[in-house]
Amino acid sequence: MLLRLRRLLLLCLTLATTHASGITIEAEGSAPIVDNNIGQARELAVSRAREQASLQGSAWISTTQEMRDGILEIDNMRINSLTQLSNLRIIDEYIQGNQLIVRILAEVEAEAGCANGQPPLAYRKTVAIGGFSLANPADASQGDLYGIQQGLATLISQSLQQSTLNVIDRGNLQLMGVQGSLPQQLPEGALSRHLDHAQLAQTQFVITGIVRDLGLHNPAGPRPPNILLDTYRQMDYASSTHLRNFVLDLYIFDALTGSLVWQKPFATAGRWNRPVHEKTGFGTALFWQQDFGQKLQTTLNEISDYIDETLMCEPFRSRITRTEGDTVWIGAGSLAGLKTGDRLSVYRLYTHYDANHVPYTELRNTRQTLTLEDVQPRLARGRLPADSNSLNIQQDDIVIAH
């Protein structure tokens, strides 16, 4: 009988007592002196000392374990450093042979882990940012802002470049029309029509949305025309009648199953005072000079933070792209943080249909482990404990790191 044990160990390997405000760590680093360049050696030695201090301050070891016939096997093991260093100072420095050795003292504060008590995964998940639909295309006519449908994807992609995610900008990817109700599933075949095989294999999440409102805001509501009042308001650019709305429904889909997993609304408004007939364009210099453009930039930062924080703690998953005997290839590699020797759990992907012939998926644990033997940037090859045919494991099944 297979007994699965999941555990999380938080190791605090410290030289001082832990306090709510952090801990003080003493650490050592060394580097070779090349061409008598002491400065370069010092910089590298301090960098290595920082790494040691961070690891000592808060090292998370997360494992997924299996017990088979009384023998403990480790599915997966990740070590994540979840610390920030401050008030770093060098307390000693000396040369030993051709090595420069430095000792540092630094204050270490642990970063927050995930809501379930685990640290963020070391593996980087790949997301595709698709195009955004306009619920009311006429909203974009003033200022000629139709480029927002593709431009939003590019801006969000750029904002996420420094995040924990690998990002594919697919702003030209229109996945859905304008829907009144919340979409529960990506249209069948939508991704395979727009992403090539490699991108499809790598992508774990798809992000898209609907701009519900981009129109000008009139707090007084509809009213009969008034030439004098309208002329005054056209001149009064600071008034609330020149507000422009931005209301977005953001959707995050599981690319492996097509299911909607998160949705969140975002909204803001800012003054828009460009001439009525000017083709300002979305994302131009004139656009960002507007109060509306500045408010939208703040909202875009909020959107990017939400995406990163939501997905960083999700399990890493990848498609199986090929099987041959006990050898399996997957659509992720070193760019996702995978390394030779990593062990991933294998799941079968089943597609079912309801009474209306709408497809839905099920992931079923095969209780098998894939051990990686060769890792390249965008793919990896590993070995199963038995022939893939005998285990009924095939292309488009899934490997997961919990």
DOGURO-714730 format. One line per field, with one value per residue (C-alpha): residue in three letters; x, y negated, z negated. Coordinates in steps of 0.05 Angstrom, whole numbers. Example, Ala and Ser with C-alpha at 12.3 -4.5 7.8 and 13.67 -1.06 7.14 Angstrom:
# residues 2
aa: [ALA; SER];
px: [246; 273];
py: [90; 21];
pz: [-156; -143];
//
This chain:
# residues 402
aa: [MET; LEU; LEU; ARG; LEU; ARG; ARG; LEU; LEU; LEU; LEU; CYS; LEU; THR; LEU; ALA; THR; THR; HIS; ALA; SER; GLY; ILE; THR; ILE; GLU; ALA; GLU; GLY; SER; ALA; PRO; ILE; VAL; ASP; ASN; ASN; ILE; GLY; GLN; ALA; ARG; GLU; LEU; ALA; VAL; SER; ARG; ALA; ARG; GLU; GLN; ALA; SER; LEU; GLN; GLY; SER; ALA; TRP; ILE; SER; THR; THR; GLN; GLU; MET; ARG; ASP; GLY; ILE; LEU; GLU; ILE; ASP; ASN; MET; ARG; ILE; ASN; SER; LEU; THR; GLN; LEU; SER; ASN; LEU; ARG; ILE; ILE; ASP; GLU; TYR; ILE; GLN; GLY; ASN; GLN; LEU; ILE; VAL; ARG; ILE; LEU; ALA; GLU; VAL; GLU; ALA; GLU; ALA; GLY; CYS; ALA; ASN; GLY; GLN; PRO; PRO; LEU; ALA; TYR; ARG; LYS; THR; VAL; ALA; ILE; GLY; GLY; PHE; SER; LEU; ALA; ASN; PRO; ALA; ASP; ALA; SER; GLN; GLY; ASP; LEU; TYR; GLY; ILE; GLN; GLN; GLY; LEU; ALA; THR; LEU; ILE; SER; GLN; SER; LEU; GLN; GLN; SER; THR; LEU; ASN; VAL; ILE; ASP; ARG; GLY; ASN; LEU; GLN; LEU; MET; GLY; VAL; GLN; GLY; SER; LEU; PRO; GLN; GLN; LEU; PRO; GLU; GLY; ALA; LEU; SER; ARG; HIS; LEU; ASP; HIS; ALA; GLN; LEU; ALA; GLN; THR; GLN; PHE; VAL; ILE; THR; GLY; ILE; VAL; ARG; ASP; LEU; GLY; LEU; HIS; ASN; PRO; ALA; GLY; PRO; ARG; PRO; PRO; ASN; ILE; LEU; LEU; ASP; THR; TYR; ARG; GLN; MET; ASP; TYR; ALA; SER; SER; THR; HIS; LEU; ARG; ASN; PHE; VAL; LEU; ASP; LEU; TYR; ILE; PHE; ASP; ALA; LEU; THR; GLY; SER; LEU; VAL; TRP; GLN; LYS; PRO; PHE; ALA; THR; ALA; GLY; ARG; TRP; ASN; ARG; PRO; VAL; HIS; GLU; LYS; THR; GLY; PHE; GLY; THR; ALA; LEU; PHE; TRP; GLN; GLN; ASP; PHE; GLY; GLN; LYS; LEU; GLN; THR; THR; LEU; ASN; GLU; ILE; SER; ASP; TYR; ILE; ASP; GLU; THR; LEU; MET; CYS; GLU; PRO; PHE; ARG; SER; ARG; ILE; THR; ARG; THR; GLU; GLY; ASP; THR; VAL; TRP; ILE; GLY; ALA; GLY; SER; LEU; ALA; GLY; LEU; LYS; THR; GLY; ASP; ARG; LEU; SER; VAL; TYR; ARG; LEU; TYR; THR; HIS; TYR; ASP; ALA; ASN; HIS; VAL; PRO; TYR; THR; GLU; LEU; ARG; ASN; THR; ARG; GLN; THR; LEU; THR; LEU; GLU; ASP; VAL; GLN; PRO; ARG; LEU; ALA; ARG; GLY; ARG; LEU; PRO; ALA; ASP; SER; ASN; SER; LEU; ASN; ILE; GLN; GLN; ASP; ASP; ILE; VAL; ILE; ALA; HIS];
px: [0; 26; 32; 41; 70; 73; 113; 144; 205; 227; 300; 327; 402; 420; 476; 428; 359; 300; 261; 198; 240; 290; 356; 430; 473; 549; 571; 634; 649; 712; 734; 799; 842; 853; 907; 914; 843; 824; 761; 732; 749; 718; 653; 647; 665; 613; 561; 576; 574; 505; 481; 505; 472; 407; 409; 427; 373; 314; 322; 258; 262; 198; 191; 138; 151; 127; 135; 140; 148; 180; 229; 224; 230; 231; 188; 211; 256; 264; 305; 283; 316; 260; 299; 317; 383; 393; 447; 502; 573; 641; 672; 735; 775; 839; 878; 894; 935; 903; 834; 804; 759; 708; 663; 599; 545; 474; 403; 358; 283; 242; 194; 123; 110; 45; -22; -17; 47; 93; 146; 137; 160; 230; 203; 180; 112; 99; 38; 10; -22; -77; -115; -170; -239; -279; -349; -369; -323; -353; -321; -253; -274; -256; -180; -177; -159; -176; -103; -119; -142; -71; -33; -57; -26; 41; 41; 23; 76; 129; 109; 115; 186; 216; 165; 169; 137; 160; 114; 91; 60; 3; -38; -63; -94; -169; -196; -266; -320; -356; -394; -447; -437; -372; -336; -321; -280; -234; -264; -243; -182; -171; -99; -78; -102; -60; 2; 54; 70; 128; 90; 29; 73; 104; 43; 11; -36; -71; -91; -142; -202; -258; -255; -326; -322; -273; -323; -326; -361; -417; -440; -502; -527; -562; -590; -615; -560; -541; -493; -468; -459; -426; -377; -359; -348; -304; -259; -262; -214; -207; -281; -310; -346; -279; -268; -256; -271; -231; -267; -234; -254; -189; -192; -138; -148; -111; -80; -74; -149; -180; -217; -225; -188; -189; -225; -220; -248; -205; -230; -204; -220; -180; -187; -186; -180; -153; -191; -252; -229; -155; -130; -89; -77; -68; 0; 27; 65; 2; -38; 9; 10; -64; -88; -126; -62; -27; -85; -86; -11; -24; -79; -34; 17; -39; -59; 13; 22; -43; -22; 47; 21; -35; 7; 74; 47; 11; 41; 87; 59; 82; 56; 87; 106; 132; 141; 185; 191; 208; 234; 190; 199; 165; 154; 195; 269; 323; 287; 233; 286; 286; 351; 378; 355; 290; 231; 161; 95; 58; -16; -63; -106; -177; -229; -302; -365; -429; -500; -492; -427; -386; -317; -286; -221; -197; -126; -113; -50; -14; 30; 90; 151; 191; 265; 298; 362; 374; 351; 355; 328; 257; 251; 273; 279; 269; 258; 198; 205; 172; 151; 103; 55; 48; 35; -14; 24; 23; 31; -9; -9; 18; 77; 68; 115; 74];
py: [0; -68; -117; -189; -237; -312; -356; -424; -438; -508; -508; -569; -561; -624; -652; -695; -691; -703; -766; -793; -847; -796; -766; -785; -738; -732; -700; -689; -690; -682; -695; -687; -748; -754; -801; -834; -862; -866; -906; -854; -798; -836; -847; -773; -752; -798; -771; -700; -721; -752; -686; -649; -698; -693; -617; -615; -664; -625; -562; -527; -454; -429; -355; -309; -239; -169; -105; -42; 25; -8; -48; -124; -158; -233; -257; -328; -372; -446; -495; -567; -626; -672; -729; -802; -831; -901; -939; -897; -913; -881; -864; -828; -819; -781; -745; -671; -645; -675; -680; -743; -725; -772; -766; -805; -822; -833; -837; -785; -788; -729; -743; -718; -649; -624; -624; -548; -558; -535; -577; -600; -546; -552; -535; -590; -581; -605; -648; -674; -743; -745; -803; -841; -850; -915; -907; -973; -988; -1057; -1075; -1076; -1122; -1187; -1187; -1127; -1079; -1014; -993; -978; -909; -888; -941; -920; -851; -882; -929; -874; -828; -882; -895; -820; -813; -822; -774; -700; -684; -670; -712; -703; -766; -745; -808; -788; -726; -739; -681; -703; -750; -798; -757; -781; -721; -697; -649; -583; -551; -572; -556; -486; -488; -563; -556; -505; -551; -610; -580; -536; -468; -491; -550; -506; -455; -509; -551; -536; -595; -641; -712; -753; -797; -844; -920; -934; -1010; -1058; -1114; -1186; -1197; -1247; -1249; -1289; -1233; -1244; -1314; -1359; -1397; -1466; -1505; -1552; -1498; -1450; -1504; -1519; -1447; -1437; -1493; -1468; -1409; -1399; -1386; -1317; -1318; -1302; -1237; -1174; -1106; -1042; -979; -911; -840; -800; -725; -673; -606; -540; -528; -453; -443; -506; -520; -589; -590; -663; -727; -796; -864; -927; -998; -1069; -1137; -1198; -1264; -1261; -1329; -1315; -1348; -1308; -1292; -1280; -1209; -1206; -1130; -1082; -1082; -1143; -1200; -1243; -1186; -1178; -1254; -1251; -1242; -1182; -1151; -1160; -1129; -1071; -1060; -1053; -1003; -963; -957; -931; -880; -856; -849; -810; -762; -750; -741; -695; -648; -646; -595; -551; -481; -478; -436; -418; -377; -311; -322; -253; -183; -126; -64; -89; -156; -218; -289; -349; -420; -457; -461; -503; -569; -544; -526; -451; -413; -344; -298; -334; -287; -304; -269; -244; -255; -227; -279; -255; -294; -283; -312; -334; -324; -385; -357; -412; -384; -385; -354; -311; -301; -233; -217; -156; -149; -148; -193; -222; -233; -284; -261; -317; -389; -439; -511; -495; -419; -363; -288; -239; -167; -130; -69; -26; -29; -87; -41; 7; -53; -83; -149; -186; -253; -311; -279; -324; -327; -366; -393; -406];
pz: [0; 20; -36; -16; -66; -53; -99; -102; -144; -161; -180; -215; -214; -251; -294; -333; -364; -316; -329; -298; -263; -236; -256; -252; -212; -206; -141; -100; -26; 16; 87; 126; 139; 214; 242; 173; 180; 106; 120; 167; 118; 60; 100; 116; 45; 14; 63; 41; -32; -20; 9; -52; -99; -62; -63; -137; -154; -127; -86; -67; -49; -18; -1; 26; 3; 17; -23; 20; -14; -74; -32; -34; 33; 47; 104; 101; 60; 66; 25; 29; -4; -28; -58; -49; -73; -102; -141; -111; -133; -124; -192; -168; -104; -91; -37; -41; 18; 79; 45; 16; -43; -73; -133; -135; -186; -160; -185; -154; -148; -123; -66; -70; -43; -11; -45; -57; -97; -40; -6; 67; 115; 144; 213; 260; 291; 363; 377; 443; 441; 494; 524; 487; 517; 516; 490; 523; 582; 589; 521; 556; 612; 576; 577; 624; 567; 604; 595; 522; 542; 559; 522; 453; 464; 482; 422; 373; 404; 397; 324; 308; 336; 266; 234; 218; 285; 356; 400; 472; 502; 548; 552; 621; 590; 585; 544; 530; 553; 507; 457; 409; 362; 331; 379; 345; 401; 457; 525; 546; 590; 580; 557; 608; 663; 639; 605; 638; 609; 566; 537; 524; 487; 443; 426; 358; 353; 402; 381; 418; 402; 424; 420; 396; 397; 431; 441; 418; 352; 343; 269; 288; 333; 400; 411; 468; 506; 479; 523; 468; 416; 465; 488; 416; 399; 460; 432; 360; 368; 293; 282; 267; 334; 366; 329; 370; 342; 344; 320; 333; 318; 315; 326; 312; 346; 335; 403; 390; 378; 406; 340; 310; 244; 223; 242; 213; 233; 235; 244; 244; 275; 294; 330; 406; 440; 509; 567; 588; 658; 642; 656; 593; 596; 539; 504; 540; 506; 507; 477; 417; 406; 390; 319; 345; 372; 305; 268; 316; 305; 231; 244; 291; 235; 190; 243; 251; 176; 171; 226; 196; 125; 148; 191; 153; 103; 153; 167; 226; 283; 353; 411; 432; 506; 523; 495; 517; 473; 403; 430; 427; 454; 424; 449; 396; 381; 348; 363; 315; 263; 274; 261; 273; 218; 204; 192; 216; 203; 265; 275; 329; 364; 379; 419; 403; 434; 398; 423; 469; 498; 463; 447; 378; 353; 296; 271; 240; 201; 232; 169; 215; 213; 271; 256; 302; 335; 386; 381; 438; 438; 462; 454; 410; 415; 358; 341; 311; 266; 321; 394; 408; 447; 389; 343; 394; 395; 461; 496; 465; 396; 341; 293; 229; 175; 113];
//
